[in-house]
């Protein structure tokens, strides 16, 4: 019975130590780094395997309302479209 109690005590101390180290790490001052330079987003080309059935037929969001068919490559490049949403 004594060994079981010792084992539980060691587990309790180990858990307490881990909790204290987590609290210490969370409350420690973090270093301040200069902001990263903004870079333009680059998109890879989207292509469907079949223009027959792999396309988005209709989209509506905010002021955008677009119906499409089988575009070349399977998808319409709508990255120039924008709208305000709440």
C-alpha positions in Angstrom: 0.0 0.0 0.0 2.9 2.4 0.8 4.3 2.0 -2.8 0.9 2.8 -4.3 0.7 6.0 -2.2 4.2 6.9 -3.1 3.4 6.4 -6.8 0.3 8.6 -6.6 2.3 11.3 -4.8 4.9 11.2 -7.5 2.2 11.5 -10.2 0.6 14.4 -8.3 4.0 16.2 -8.0 4.7 15.6 -11.7 1.3 17.0 -12.7 1.7 20.0 -10.4 5.1 20.7 -11.9 3.7 20.5 -15.5 0.8 22.9 -14.6 3.2 25.4 -13.0 5.6 25.3 -16.0 2.6 25.8 -18.3 1.4 28.8 -16.3 4.9 30.2 -16.2 5.3 29.9 -19.9 1.9 31.4 -20.6 2.5 34.4 -18.4 6.1 35.0 -19.5 6.9 38.1 -21.6 7.0 37.3 -25.3 9.6 38.8 -27.6 8.4 41.5 -30.0 9.3 40.9 -33.6 9.0 43.5 -36.4 6.0 43.0 -38.6 6.3 40.8 -41.7 6.3 42.5 -45.1 3.0 42.1 -46.9 3.2 40.0 -50.0 0.6 39.6 -52.7 -1.4 36.4 -52.8 -0.6 34.1 -55.6 -3.2 31.5 -56.7 -2.4 28.3 -58.5 -4.4 27.5 -61.7 -7.6 25.6 -61.1 -8.5 23.0 -63.6 -11.2 20.4 -63.7 -10.7 17.1 -65.5 -13.9 17.6 -67.4 -15.6 20.8 -68.5 -18.8 18.8 -69.0 -19.7 18.4 -65.3 -16.9 20.0 -63.2 -17.9 23.6 -62.9 -19.8 25.9 -60.5 -23.2 26.6 -62.1 -24.4 29.5 -60.0 -23.2 31.7 -57.2 -24.9 34.5 -55.3 -23.3 36.5 -52.5 -23.9 40.2 -51.7 -24.0 42.0 -55.0 -22.5 39.0 -56.9 -24.9 36.9 -58.9 -23.3 34.8 -61.5 -24.5 31.9 -63.7 -21.9 30.0 -65.6 -21.4 27.0 -67.7 -18.5 24.8 -68.6 -15.7 27.4 -68.6 -12.3 26.5 -70.2 -10.4 24.4 -67.6 -13.7 23.7 -65.7 -13.7 26.9 -63.6 -14.3 30.6 -63.9 -11.6 32.8 -62.5 -13.6 35.1 -60.2 -10.8 36.5 -58.2 -11.6 40.0 -59.6 -15.1 39.9 -58.2 -15.8 41.5 -54.8 -18.8 42.5 -52.7 -19.5 43.7 -49.2 -21.2 41.3 -46.8 -22.4 41.7 -43.2 
